[in-house]
Amino acid sequence: MKTAELPDVQSDLGHYINQIATDGPLVITQNGRVVAVVLAPVDDDDLERLLLARSPDLQTLLDQSRQSIAAGHGLTRETFWEAVSQQQNEED
């Protein structure tokens, strides 16, 4: 992992992009504060996971689900896996 200041990255983005593939993520700072991280996804699945992990809509949905579970409105583990199994059977 490498760290670089934003003006340096702006002036030579291509160089930094090439380095990411071999050196790993690039942490970009501005005035000493981290403002971004640039990384190369391994494959399309990795890209999808990265994008979903940072999705505000997904985070809102997960927060609502956690609150629902904490309030006692969630499914038991057994009921959840029964529903998953049933859905898979319907898709087959």
Secondary structure, DSSP 4 states (H G I P E B T S, - for coil): -EEEEHHHHHHTHHHHHHHHHHH--EEEEETTEEEEEE---SSHHHHHHHHHHT-HHHHHHHHHHHHHHHTT-SPPHHHHHHHHHHHHHHH-
